Amino acid sequence: MKDYKKYFSDTCSAVLDEISRALKETDPNQVEKLIEEILKAEKVFTVGVGRVLLSLQAFTKRLAHLGIDAHYVGEITEPAITEKDLLIVGSGSGSSVFPVEIAKKANSLEATIVHIGSNPNGSIKEYATFMVRIPVRTKLNLADEVDSCQPMTSLFEQSLLLLGDIIAKSIIDDKELDMKSLWQYHANLE
């Protein structure tokens, strides 16, 4: 059996290094533009599938903690989307069937659509106002993607989760929100 303590330490370093490289290679101008759209929107919606959806649900909850009217597509209390709203579509490939169809529908309702993904040429491109690219390894294996030792698209999902928290921190700082006051938005039936 290998020295698990060393293996664990080396694996932690490799994973954290990958996440750091992925986020550092994400264009801050695109992120800033997304923040502007979030703050301008009347309501913010998110959509994704699988583990991407889990990362987006955490991001949606964090936006709600900031007092932003945020929902993920499919929640039981999801309101109608309008031309005053923003849809954030998470899809590494940009071609996942459900998110593409939701983007198409939101586009027909004149909502602003932002794609967070890795592939700038996916099907969502047709509907998105712009893209925030996290250039990580996907099933497409594009030449400029940050490679990963992790299975499948773990690096995208991890980077997406942390990008959501980075965006939240940016909004807190930009709006000079008092961190203690944010607890008013936190669930209290726990």
Backbone bond lengths (Angstrom), bond angles and torsions (degrees), N, CA, C in turn:
res aa  C-N    CA-C-N  psi(-1)  N-CA   C-N-CA  omega(-1)  CA-C   N-CA-C  phi
1 M - - - 1.447 - - 1.538 108.96 -
2 K 1.326 115.22 139.68 1.467 120.16 179.97 1.529 111.48 -71.03
3 D 1.301 115.10 164.79 1.462 121.89 175.71 1.534 106.75 -72.97
4 Y 1.336 116.07 99.39 1.463 119.71 -172.61 1.524 112.37 -66.48
5 K 1.318 117.87 -33.34 1.459 120.48 179.45 1.523 110.07 -59.35
6 K 1.346 116.93 -45.42 1.466 120.91 178.98 1.530 110.30 -68.94
7 Y 1.328 116.37 -42.77 1.469 120.39 179.22 1.528 110.47 -58.56
8 F 1.327 116.14 -45.99 1.466 121.01 -179.58 1.525 110.59 -62.26
9 S 1.317 116.75 -45.85 1.459 121.15 179.36 1.531 111.18 -61.70
10 D 1.322 117.20 -44.73 1.475 121.55 179.51 1.527 111.29 -64.59
11 T 1.323 116.45 -40.29 1.469 120.36 179.77 1.524 110.74 -67.90
12 C 1.322 117.39 -41.89 1.470 120.63 175.92 1.526 110.14 -57.87
13 S 1.316 116.44 -46.17 1.467 120.73 179.85 1.521 111.35 -61.63
14 A 1.327 117.53 -42.65 1.467 121.53 -178.83 1.526 111.20 -64.53
15 V 1.329 116.82 -45.45 1.469 121.23 -179.11 1.529 110.45 -65.21
16 L 1.318 116.90 -47.37 1.465 120.00 -179.60 1.529 111.58 -64.23
17 D 1.322 117.21 -35.84 1.459 121.16 176.98 1.532 110.55 -64.56
18 E 1.325 116.79 -42.47 1.469 120.25 178.35 1.525 111.32 -61.56
19 I 1.319 116.84 -45.76 1.468 120.84 -179.97 1.530 110.21 -62.40
20 S 1.314 116.14 -43.84 1.462 120.68 179.12 1.526 111.03 -60.48
21 R 1.336 117.62 -45.84 1.469 120.56 179.04 1.523 111.23 -63.21
22 A 1.333 116.71 -42.54 1.465 120.47 -178.65 1.525 111.46 -61.78
23 L 1.330 116.83 -45.67 1.461 120.13 -178.38 1.522 111.64 -70.83
24 K 1.324 117.55 -36.24 1.462 120.40 177.97 1.527 112.30 -68.37
25 E 1.327 117.08 -24.40 1.461 120.51 178.22 1.530 112.65 -91.55
26 T 1.324 116.69 1.00 1.469 121.60 174.15 1.520 107.55 -81.93
27 D 1.330 116.53 132.14 1.471 121.84 -175.35 1.530 110.72 -69.44
28 P 1.336 118.21 115.41 1.468 120.62 -179.46 1.527 112.92 -63.25
29 N 1.333 117.99 -25.32 1.469 120.05 177.24 1.522 110.98 -67.39
30 Q 1.331 116.70 -37.15 1.465 120.47 176.59 1.525 110.44 -67.50
31 V 1.325 116.24 -39.90 1.471 120.55 178.84 1.525 109.95 -64.83
32 E 1.317 116.88 -43.26 1.469 120.74 178.71 1.535 110.47 -61.30
33 K 1.315 116.41 -40.59 1.468 120.78 178.42 1.536 110.47 -63.75
34 L 1.337 117.12 -39.25 1.463 120.91 177.14 1.526 110.44 -63.54
35 I 1.320 117.18 -43.07 1.470 120.78 178.28 1.527 110.00 -59.35
36 E 1.315 117.07 -43.41 1.471 120.72 177.81 1.519 111.03 -59.42
37 E 1.335 116.89 -41.99 1.476 120.55 179.15 1.523 111.48 -66.88
38 I 1.330 116.88 -38.71 1.470 120.71 177.98 1.527 109.77 -61.37
39 L 1.326 116.43 -46.03 1.468 120.38 -177.11 1.527 112.61 -72.00
40 K 1.311 116.71 -25.52 1.464 121.52 179.76 1.531 112.10 -81.54
41 A 1.315 116.81 -27.76 1.467 121.64 -173.87 1.529 112.16 -70.49
42 E 1.319 114.79 147.36 1.459 119.96 172.56 1.533 109.86 -72.59
43 K 1.340 115.46 -44.93 1.468 122.07 175.96 1.531 107.79 -134.86
44 V 1.327 115.35 149.91 1.461 121.26 177.05 1.526 108.13 -117.82
45 F 1.333 115.95 130.32 1.452 122.87 177.80 1.526 108.43 -117.18
46 T 1.329 116.75 149.00 1.457 120.94 174.42 1.523 108.59 -127.66
47 V 1.334 115.24 150.45 1.460 119.95 176.55 1.522 109.54 -147.62
48 G 1.310 114.66 141.14 1.456 123.29 176.07 1.516 107.40 -170.21
49 V 1.312 116.43 -179.31 1.460 120.74 176.93 1.524 109.35 -131.74
50 G 1.331 115.50 158.24 1.459 121.07 176.07 1.518 112.84 61.91
51 R 1.322 114.86 -138.41 1.466 120.93 -178.31 1.522 111.67 -67.88
52 V 1.321 117.33 -27.22 1.472 120.86 175.06 1.526 108.72 -61.94
53 L 1.321 117.12 -43.09 1.461 121.14 177.90 1.532 110.55 -59.27
54 L 1.324 117.47 -41.34 1.463 119.86 179.27 1.528 110.86 -61.77
55 S 1.332 117.20 -42.49 1.469 120.31 177.46 1.520 110.55 -63.49
56 L 1.340 116.95 -41.01 1.466 120.89 179.68 1.526 112.15 -69.67
57 Q 1.329 117.24 -34.47 1.462 119.17 176.93 1.527 110.42 -63.90
58 A 1.324 117.06 -39.51 1.467 120.29 176.51 1.531 110.23 -63.84
59 F 1.317 117.00 -41.18 1.467 122.13 177.93 1.530 110.40 -64.33
60 T 1.324 116.97 -43.13 1.462 121.85 178.55 1.528 110.48 -59.73
61 K 1.308 116.22 -44.73 1.471 121.09 178.41 1.524 110.43 -62.20
62 R 1.335 116.42 -41.58 1.469 119.56 179.80 1.523 110.68 -64.59
63 L 1.337 117.90 -39.54 1.469 120.07 176.51 1.524 110.02 -61.59
64 A 1.329 116.60 -41.20 1.472 120.27 177.19 1.525 110.51 -61.48
65 H 1.333 117.01 -35.35 1.467 120.52 177.19 1.522 111.67 -64.71
66 L 1.317 116.95 -19.19 1.466 121.05 178.65 1.527 111.54 -93.93
67 G 1.330 116.48 5.28 1.459 120.62 179.67 1.519 113.17 85.21
68 I 1.332 117.04 12.36 1.465 121.76 179.10 1.521 108.22 -90.05
69 D 1.318 116.81 135.52 1.463 122.18 179.09 1.527 107.73 -74.47
70 A 1.330 116.30 95.62 1.469 121.94 -172.17 1.526 111.22 -123.84
71 H 1.339 115.50 142.73 1.471 122.64 -176.65 1.525 109.27 -146.22
72 Y 1.333 116.41 150.25 1.455 118.58 169.99 1.527 108.30 -104.88
73 V 1.309 115.42 144.71 1.461 121.35 -176.87 1.526 109.26 -63.35
74 G 1.330 115.53 126.60 1.450 121.55 179.21 1.516 114.05 106.46
75 E 1.347 117.80 -12.92 1.467 118.47 178.19 1.529 108.02 -66.08
76 I 1.283 115.45 150.32 1.468 120.76 -173.44 1.526 112.68 -63.82
77 T 1.333 118.24 -26.22 1.462 121.16 -179.87 1.527 112.48 -103.52
78 E 1.331 116.57 20.16 1.473 120.74 -179.11 1.533 110.96 -61.34
79 P 1.347 117.60 123.74 1.467 119.85 176.86 1.538 110.73 -83.49
80 A 1.316 115.61 177.50 1.468 121.05 176.73 1.527 110.01 -71.83
81 I 1.315 116.34 144.58 1.459 121.49 174.43 1.527 108.20 -92.33
82 T 1.328 116.64 145.41 1.462 121.42 -179.97 1.525 109.67 -132.27
83 E 1.315 115.31 -178.38 1.469 121.31 178.59 1.529 112.12 -68.86
84 K 1.322 117.16 -10.17 1.469 121.26 178.62 1.526 112.21 -91.46
85 D 1.329 116.57 1.08 1.459 121.46 -170.42 1.527 112.82 -110.88
86 L 1.320 114.17 168.17 1.457 123.03 -179.83 1.523 109.30 -121.17
87 L 1.336 115.34 134.26 1.461 121.86 171.62 1.522 107.92 -112.49
88 I 1.325 116.62 121.94 1.462 122.09 174.98 1.515 107.20 -101.49
89 V 1.324 115.88 118.45 1.460 122.28 -177.85 1.520 108.90 -104.49
90 G 1.322 117.15 119.57 1.461 121.46 175.79 1.510 109.76 -100.05
91 S 1.332 115.98 120.07 1.467 121.39 176.47 1.515 108.04 -162.88
92 G 1.324 116.44 114.61 1.457 120.04 179.84 1.519 111.70 -57.65
93 S 1.320 116.62 -48.22 1.469 121.71 -177.84 1.518 112.39 -77.94
94 G 1.334 116.52 -22.92 1.463 120.00 -176.27 1.511 112.54 74.23
95 S 1.318 116.47 10.89 1.466 120.33 -176.57 1.522 113.87 -132.08
96 S 1.322 118.37 9.45 1.465 120.79 178.22 1.529 108.54 -62.43
97 V 1.315 116.39 129.57 1.467 122.52 -168.57 1.530 113.44 -55.69
98 F 1.328 118.02 -53.17 1.467 120.20 -176.19 1.529 112.13 -61.63
99 P 1.338 119.25 -50.75 1.475 118.75 178.36 1.524 113.19 -59.90
100 V 1.327 117.75 -36.99 1.471 120.25 178.80 1.527 109.81 -63.29
101 E 1.313 117.41 -44.66 1.468 120.75 -178.86 1.533 111.48 -66.85
102 I 1.321 117.48 -37.23 1.463 120.54 177.07 1.528 109.60 -66.97
103 A 1.334 117.26 -40.87 1.474 121.00 177.35 1.530 110.17 -61.62
104 K 1.309 116.22 -41.74 1.473 121.28 178.26 1.531 110.26 -60.32
105 K 1.326 116.79 -45.50 1.469 121.66 179.96 1.531 110.24 -65.21
106 A 1.337 117.92 -45.27 1.466 121.79 179.40 1.527 110.88 -62.29
107 N 1.313 115.78 -36.71 1.463 121.11 177.46 1.530 109.89 -62.47
108 S 1.321 116.86 -42.66 1.471 120.57 179.70 1.526 111.29 -65.08
109 L 1.327 117.16 -22.29 1.466 122.29 178.11 1.528 111.52 -96.47
110 E 1.335 115.86 7.01 1.469 124.87 174.44 1.520 115.01 66.60
111 A 1.335 117.30 25.46 1.459 120.80 173.92 1.533 108.76 -76.21
112 T 1.308 116.55 155.75 1.467 121.42 172.42 1.521 107.23 -77.59
113 I 1.325 116.42 137.78 1.466 120.91 -177.33 1.519 109.28 -126.11
114 V 1.337 116.09 127.68 1.458 121.60 175.40 1.522 107.96 -121.07
115 H 1.321 115.41 129.03 1.462 121.75 177.41 1.518 109.19 -98.15
116 I 1.332 116.84 125.05 1.459 121.51 168.93 1.522 105.91 -105.53
117 G 1.321 116.48 117.48 1.451 120.58 -177.67 1.505 111.84 -166.92
118 S 1.315 115.11 -167.72 1.461 120.52 -179.94 1.524 112.27 -110.20
119 N 1.325 116.50 -36.82 1.464 120.82 -177.07 1.531 110.62 -89.42
120 P 1.336 117.96 112.01 1.460 120.23 -178.89 1.534 113.40 -74.29
121 N 1.323 117.34 -6.65 1.468 120.54 -176.75 1.518 113.48 -115.18
122 G 1.332 117.18 21.86 1.459 120.36 178.59 1.521 111.57 -73.06
123 S 1.308 116.04 172.72 1.470 122.57 -178.25 1.524 113.27 -60.87
124 I 1.327 117.13 -27.78 1.469 120.97 -178.95 1.527 110.63 -64.85
125 K 1.311 116.89 -24.21 1.469 121.88 -179.11 1.532 111.82 -50.75
126 E 1.315 115.47 -35.43 1.467 121.28 -178.59 1.535 112.41 -63.20
127 Y 1.330 117.21 -26.18 1.458 121.56 -174.24 1.526 113.97 -110.67
128 A 1.323 117.20 -20.68 1.464 120.96 -174.08 1.522 112.25 -77.96
129 T 1.314 115.71 140.12 1.452 122.47 173.98 1.525 109.07 -67.46
130 F 1.336 116.38 -42.60 1.459 122.60 173.58 1.519 108.75 -161.52
131 M 1.322 115.54 175.84 1.460 121.88 -176.36 1.520 110.68 -126.75
132 V 1.327 115.45 142.98 1.458 122.05 166.55 1.529 104.20 -105.45
133 R 1.323 115.19 113.07 1.466 119.36 -174.82 1.521 111.25 -97.08
134 I 1.330 115.11 122.49 1.461 122.39 168.64 1.529 104.05 -102.49
135 P 1.318 118.47 101.45 1.469 121.05 -168.77 1.530 113.70 -79.60
136 V 1.319 116.27 69.50 1.465 121.25 -176.76 1.524 111.12 -111.22
137 R 1.314 115.21 164.86 1.461 122.20 -179.45 1.524 110.33 -59.04
138 T 1.321 115.52 127.62 1.459 121.94 174.42 1.523 107.82 -124.98
139 K 1.317 115.72 -176.79 1.463 119.74 178.19 1.523 111.65 -66.36
140 L 1.333 117.02 -11.59 1.469 120.98 -179.14 1.526 112.61 -84.45
141 N 1.336 116.97 -20.33 1.469 121.79 -179.41 1.526 112.99 51.64
142 L 1.331 117.48 53.63 1.456 121.77 177.66 1.526 109.87 -69.74
143 A 1.318 116.58 151.82 1.466 122.32 -173.22 1.526 113.67 -61.37
144 D 1.326 118.80 -33.72 1.467 120.57 -174.30 1.528 113.74 -98.01
145 E 1.312 118.11 14.70 1.461 121.37 -179.12 1.530 111.10 -79.98
146 V 1.330 115.94 143.62 1.463 121.45 172.60 1.523 106.82 -69.12
147 D 1.319 116.43 123.27 1.461 121.33 -177.48 1.528 110.43 -74.28
148 S 1.312 116.22 161.98 1.453 120.61 -177.50 1.522 111.27 -143.34
149 C 1.336 115.26 143.49 1.467 121.43 174.42 1.529 110.57 -88.35
150 Q 1.332 116.62 -3.73 1.457 121.86 -175.42 1.529 111.08 -88.83
151 P 1.322 117.05 160.55 1.458 119.81 -178.81 1.529 112.87 -70.08
152 M 1.307 114.20 144.29 1.463 124.60 173.77 1.527 112.01 45.27
153 T 1.326 117.91 -121.99 1.472 120.54 -174.04 1.526 112.25 -110.73
154 S 1.328 116.71 31.43 1.467 120.61 179.70 1.525 112.13 -53.80
155 L 1.331 116.82 -41.89 1.457 120.18 -176.93 1.529 111.27 -62.24
156 F 1.323 117.92 -38.09 1.467 120.06 177.77 1.530 110.30 -64.10
157 E 1.310 117.05 -47.89 1.463 121.01 -177.07 1.530 111.45 -63.44
158 Q 1.331 116.69 -40.80 1.467 120.63 178.10 1.527 110.63 -65.72
159 S 1.320 116.06 -44.67 1.468 120.76 -178.77 1.525 110.41 -65.11
160 L 1.322 116.72 -38.92 1.462 121.63 178.47 1.528 110.47 -62.73
161 L 1.323 117.14 -44.08 1.461 121.24 178.64 1.528 110.58 -59.83
162 L 1.324 116.33 -48.23 1.465 119.63 -178.39 1.521 112.03 -70.64
163 L 1.341 117.58 -34.75 1.464 120.00 175.17 1.528 109.94 -59.25
164 G 1.324 117.21 -40.35 1.462 120.58 177.02 1.512 112.02 -58.73
165 D 1.323 117.21 -42.19 1.466 120.14 179.09 1.526 111.56 -72.33
166 I 1.322 117.51 -32.60 1.469 120.81 175.42 1.529 109.85 -65.43
167 I 1.322 116.50 -41.67 1.467 121.48 177.43 1.534 109.54 -62.63
168 A 1.321 116.61 -44.71 1.474 120.25 178.94 1.527 110.60 -59.93
169 K 1.316 117.17 -44.99 1.470 121.18 178.64 1.520 110.44 -61.80
170 S 1.324 117.26 -39.38 1.469 121.03 178.01 1.527 111.23 -63.10
171 I 1.327 116.55 -42.10 1.466 120.88 178.71 1.530 110.22 -64.66
172 I 1.325 116.61 -43.25 1.473 120.84 177.86 1.523 109.95 -57.63
173 D 1.327 116.28 -46.93 1.468 120.57 -178.67 1.523 111.55 -68.31
174 D 1.344 117.19 -45.11 1.462 120.92 -178.49 1.532 111.95 -61.98
175 K 1.330 116.19 -41.08 1.462 120.45 -178.28 1.528 112.68 -90.02
176 E 1.334 115.71 0.32 1.472 122.19 -178.63 1.530 110.92 50.90
177 L 1.335 114.60 48.17 1.461 119.98 179.75 1.523 109.95 -76.03
178 D 1.317 115.14 142.33 1.452 121.63 176.38 1.530 107.82 -81.34
179 M 1.310 116.37 118.84 1.471 121.12 -176.30 1.526 112.23 -56.61
180 K 1.318 117.61 -39.27 1.466 120.18 -178.86 1.529 111.32 -65.19
181 S 1.336 116.52 -34.22 1.467 119.59 -178.67 1.530 112.25 -70.03
182 L 1.323 117.28 -19.29 1.463 120.55 -178.47 1.526 112.20 -68.15
183 W 1.322 116.79 -19.86 1.466 119.36 179.89 1.527 112.14 -62.66
184 Q 1.319 117.78 -19.35 1.465 120.22 177.84 1.525 111.57 -62.27
185 Y 1.335 117.02 -23.58 1.464 121.89 -179.50 1.531 113.14 -94.02
186 H 1.315 116.51 -7.08 1.473 120.31 -177.15 1.519 109.74 -79.37
187 A 1.331 116.46 146.19 1.465 120.73 177.21 1.520 109.29 -55.66
188 N 1.331 116.45 139.60 1.470 119.92 179.03 1.522 112.73 -125.50
189 L 1.325 117.27 6.42 1.460 121.00 173.90 1.521 109.18 -95.30
190 E 1.306 115.52 55.38 1.469 119.93 -177.16 1.499 111.41 -128.76
